[in-house]
Amino acid sequence: MRFSLLVAASLIYSICSLVGSAEAFAQRVNYEEAPINYSVSKPSNRISELQSMLDSGETPLRFEGSQGYLGSLLAHLQIPVSSQVLVMSRTSLQDNHISPKTPRAIYFSDELHLGYVQGGLIEIAAHDPALGMVFYTMENTEGSPVLKRQTNSCLTCHGAARTKNVPGLMVRSVYPDPNGHPVVAAGSFVSTHRSPLKQRWGGWYVTGTHGDQEHLGNFLLAEPKKPKTINNEAGHNLMSLEGRFDTTAYLSSHSDIVALMVLEHQADVYNILTQARFDIRYGLFLREQAGSDPAALKAADESMTERLKKSSEQIVRAFLFCEEAPLTAPIAGTSTFAADFTALGIRDPKGRSLRDFDLKTRMFKYPCSYLIETDVFHSLPTELKDAVKLRLLEVLKASEVPKEYQHLTPETRTSILEILKL
């Protein structure tokens, strides 16, 4: 399984070599060994809970029409149909089912990502409090549905440098040919909120308006090489995908630009949080292994201090949208995604929420990630959560703001503090 949201195996070193800096650990972590033991550990997440229900004879899923279990799955898992985005590039192990005429649909919520392919498997990536991202597939044929956990088949792709060497996700931008095959010689990008729009969404359908800003969505490369200049005027500011493929084969006719922007941010921050989660769990493991040896305890404590400092800084930088690519024109989607997403916000006494969009000069009105209010963050080790909150307070209350946080005005920092109740 290979979402355009991607993950894979990291380097194997002996445990004794891992007492060192957090940076060294990030290069050496092997999540298939203790204490993570990724592939052999039993998951505990929304999908494992659903499979337990199916195993016990409960049947919350219904097979309906040409999409099979898709609609029922989304409803049961509370994943909004309006989150649908469409991938036309053949960047999946199910590439024989995918083309510009039969794109892969991806739907997502805060903790779940679901991929649907016409005539293929349903793919699900679920946030797991201990294991980060866990992958499942399900045959989309009528009968007794089984959500099968995938490890090696998914980790071949879903665990490389592009996802920080942890089981995670990515939104990839490629140059597809008319059949949807990515033209390798033309290169590719990983899209995050830091990416300029002109590099985003190659191989994706995009609906919505964005003024004179350019992107790579809705574009097919005529020749198997990257041209010196790309004219994608016909792919910009599309309000409809009618005529490009049969949109009635999907639950929605949209591939909303705002949903794509949120998905990019979420996938990137997930990987940062998972890397930090594993890093701190390993630091705690080293403490346990040290026993009563004073030298080993000292080394483990020093290692943990450095891990917490580095991991919390990376998380805070991601949460506060450091280096976010500025918007130079207003952006608006075509579906109800923006309204549906905003409605989920936790509001402060002044009615403000971290899910309130700006979409004029930046993505969010209050640039602190909504993920801080979800189980994705709350399930982190206590030591790490405390370190993140402390660093947030230091940045948001600083009289002299560090250079990397100077995009936050005093008024914005005050608003974020009040919304978070820090």
N, C-alpha and C positions, 0 to 999 in steps of 0.2 A: 504494500500500500504506500502511495506517495502523494500526499496532498500537495498542492502548490504551496502549501503550508508544510515545510520539510523537517527530519532528525537522524544520529548513528554512533558507532562505537568509538570510544576514546582510548587513549594510550594506557597500557598496563604497566604498573610499577609495583614494587614490593611495598608493603605497608611501612616498613622501617624507613623508606626513603621519603615518606610523605610528611615527616615532621619538618616544617619549614614555612615559608611565607605563603600567604593566601594566593599570591600570584603564581607561585610554583605549583600549588595544588590545582589551580584552575587549568594548568597545562597537563597535569598528570592524572587527574581523577579518572577512575574506572568505576562507573556506576554499576557494573556487573559484579563487583566485589563488595565486601563488608565496608560500611554498614548499610549501603543502599540495596545491594543484591536485587537489582531491578527486575530481571526476567523471572526470577524464582520467587519473588515476594508476592503475597496475595494482595491484589488491589482492593481498595475500599473507596468507591466513588459512585456517582449517579448511575453509571452503566452496569457496574457489578451489582448494584442494588436492583436494577431492573431485571437483570438475568436471574437473580435469586427469586424474584416474583414469578418469572416465567417457569423456573424450575419447580416452584411449589404449586403450579397449576393455575396461577392467576394469569389471565390473558388480557392485559390492558391494550394490546396492539391489534389493529384491524388492517386487513389487506383491502385496499380500495383502488380500483381502476388501474391505469397504466403506471402510476407511481408506486403501487404496491403499499408497503408499510411506511413510506416516507411521511405522509401527512399525519398519520397516527403517532409516529415516533416524535415528530416535532411538537405536536400538541402535548403528549405525555411528558416530554422533557422540558416543556415551556421555552422552546426555541422559536423566536418569531419568524414567520415566513418572510416578513419584510427585510430580514437580514440577508436575503439571498443575493449572492454575487456569483458570476458565471465565468468559468475558465475555459477558453477555447483551445489553449495549447495542450499538446500531448505530453504533459509532464506528470504522468501517473503510471503506475504499473497496470492500470486499466486503460492504457492509451488506445487499445484497439476499439474501445467504445466511444472515444472522445474525438471531436473535430470541431471546426467552426460551425458546422451544422448541428452538432450534438454536444454542446458544451457541458462540462461538469458543473453542477450547482453546489455551492457551499453555503451552509447556514450556521449561525453561531449565537451563543449567549455568553455570559461571563465565564462559564466553566466548561462549556461544551462546544465542539466544532463537528459538524456533520457534513459528509460529502455524498452526493447522489449522482450516479451515472446511469443514463438510460441503458437498460439491458445488462447492468453490471451489479456489483456489490454496493451496499451502503457502508460507508466508512465513518467511524466516529473516533474522535480524539477527546478524552475526558481528563479534566484536572483531577489529580489524586493527591491528597494531603501529604502522603509520604513519598510518592514516586514521581511527582511532577506530571508529565503528560503520559497517559496510557492509551494505547490504540486498540480498536476493535473493528471487526468487519461482520456483516450480516448478509446472508443470502436474501435477496429481495424477491423471493418466490413464495407463493401461498403455501402455508403449512404451519409447522411449529417453529417460530423464529428463534434463532440462537445467536447471541452476541458473543463472538469468538475473539478472545484476546490474541493480539498479534505482537510478537517480539522481533525475532530476527528478520522477518520479511519486511517489517516497517522500519526497523532500526538500520537497515542497509542505507536508507536515505535520511530517516528522521533522527539523525544524531551525529552530524558532522560539524565542521567549524562554523558553517552558516547558522547553526542553532546553538553555538557556544558549547558544543560537545556534550550536550545533555539531551534527553528525550524531549523534544520541543517542536515548534512550528515555525514556518516562515512564509511570507508572501513574496513570491519570486516574479520578477519582470524579465521576460524573454522577447526575442524577435521571432514570431512564428511564421512559417511559410503558409501558402494557401491551404494546405492540408492540416495545419496545426502543429507540425513538427517544429520544435525550436531550432533555429539556425545557430548551431554552436559557435561557428566562426564569428558571429555577430556579437557575441558576449551576452551577459545577463547581469541583473542587479537584484539585490535583496532590498525590498521596500520597507521602510519604517517611517515614523513621523519626521525623521531627520532627512529623508530623501527629497530632493527637488522633484516637483511634479513631472518635469520633462523626462525623468527616468522611471516613472511608475506605470504599472498596469499593462506592460507588454504581455500579450497573450490572454488578456482579460477583456470581457465586454464591460463597458462603462456607460451608465446612463446618468445624466445630470448636467447642470450648467456650471461653468467655471471661467467665464469671460475669455480673455485672450491668453490665459495660461494653457500651456501645451502638456500633453501626456502621450503615452504610447498605447493606450487602450483602443480597442476596435480596429487595430491595424494589422495587416498581413504583409509580410515582406515578399515582394515579387520574385527576387533572385536570392540564391543561397549565400548572400554576403551582405554585410551592413553597408548601406549607401552612405556617401559623404554627408548628405542632408536627407532629412525625413520630412515629407509633406503629409501630415496626418490631419489636414483640415477637415476632411470628410468624417473623421472619427471623433471630432470635438463637439461638445455641447449637444449630444444626442438625447432627445427626449423619449425615443422609442427604438426598440431593436427589431421592429416589424420589417420583414423582408430579408433579414440576415439569416434567420433560421425559424423554425416553428416554435414560437414562444408558448403555444398552447400545451406543449409537452411538459411544461414546468408549472409549479404552483404559483409562480409570479412571472410577470413579463419584464421585470427590472433586474439590473445589476448596478445597484445604487452607489453613486460615488462617495456618499457620506459613509455608508456601510463599509466600503473598501478602506477608507481612511481609518475608521475605528478598528477594523480587523488588523491592519498593519501595525497599529500601535499596540494592540492587545497581544498579538503574536510575539512581538519583540520583547515586551515587558514580561510575558510569561517565561521566556527563555532566561532572562536576567534573574527573575525570582527563583526559577528552578536551579540555576547554577549556584545562587546564594544559598538556597535550601540545602543542597548537597554539600556545599563547602562547610557550612556550620555543623551539619550532622557529622561530617567527618572530623571536624575539630572536637566535637563532644566525644566521638569514638576514641580519638587519640587520648583524651583525658582518662577515659575508662581503661584503656590499654596501659596507661602509665602506672596504674596501681598506686603504691605508696613510694615509688622511687622518686626522691626529691628532684633529681636532674631531669628525669622524664616529665614530671609534673610541671616544672618550670618551663621546659621547652614547649609543652602542650599549651600552657597558659599564654605564653608569648605568641604562639601560633594563633590561638583563638582571638587574642586581641587584634592581631593584624588582619585576620579573616573578617572579623566584625567590622573593622574600620573600612576595609576595601569593599566588602559586600554592601554595607549600608550606604556608602557613597554612590556606588553604581545604581542602587535602587532609587535613591533620592534624585539623582540626575535624570533617571528615566521617568520617575513620577512627575518631576517638575518640568518636563519637556525641554531639557537643555538641548540646544542646537536644533530646535524644531525649524523645519523649512518654512519660511514665511509665505503666506498667501498674498497675492497681489491683486486679486479680484474676488468677489463673493462667490461662494460655492453653494449649490442647492441640489439635493437629490430629487429623484422622481417617485420614490415610494413613500410609505409612511414610516420608514425606518427612523428618521431623526426624531419624530414625535414619539414613537414607541420607545426608543432608547431613553429619551429625556424623561419620560413619564416614570421610569424606574428609579429616578434620583431620590436620595435622602435629602430633604430640604431643611435648612436651618431656619431660625425664627424670622429671618428676613426673606425667606422664600428662595434662597440660592441653593444650587446643587452643583456638584462636580460634573454632572452629566449635561449641564447647560452648554450648548454650542455657541461659538462665535461665528466661525466660517466666513469671516471677512479678512482678517489679518492672520489668524491662527485657528486651530481646530476648536479648542474649548475656551469658553469665556473666562473660566478660572482654571489656569493650567496646572492642575494637580490631578494625577490619574484617578479615575473612578475606581480602579482596581484596589485601591487602598481600603475601600469600604466593602470588599467582597471576601468570601472564604479563601480565595486564592492568596490573599495577604494574611488573613487572620489565622490560617493554618501553618504559617511559618513558625520555626522554633522561637520560643519566647525571647531568648537572648537577641535574636536577629530583629524581631519586631521592636524591641525596646531600643536597640541601636538605631534603627531607621527613624523612629519617632524623635529620638534625641537629636539626630542630625537634621531632621526637618525643622525642629524648633530652632536650632542654631542658625540655619539658613534664613528662615522666615522672620526671625527676630533680630537678625544681625544689623548693627548700625552701619557697618561697612560690608556690603554684600560681595562674596567672592566673584571673580570675573565670570565664571561659567553660569552664575545665577543672575547676572545683571539684566537679563531680559524681563525679570519680574519687578514691576514698579512697587513702591511702598504700599500703594493702595491695593494692588493685587495680592501682595504677601499678607496684608491684614485680612483681606477677604478669605483667603485660603485658611488662615489660622482660625477664623471664626467659623467657617464651614466645618472644619475638622474638629473644632472644640478642643484644640491642643492648648 
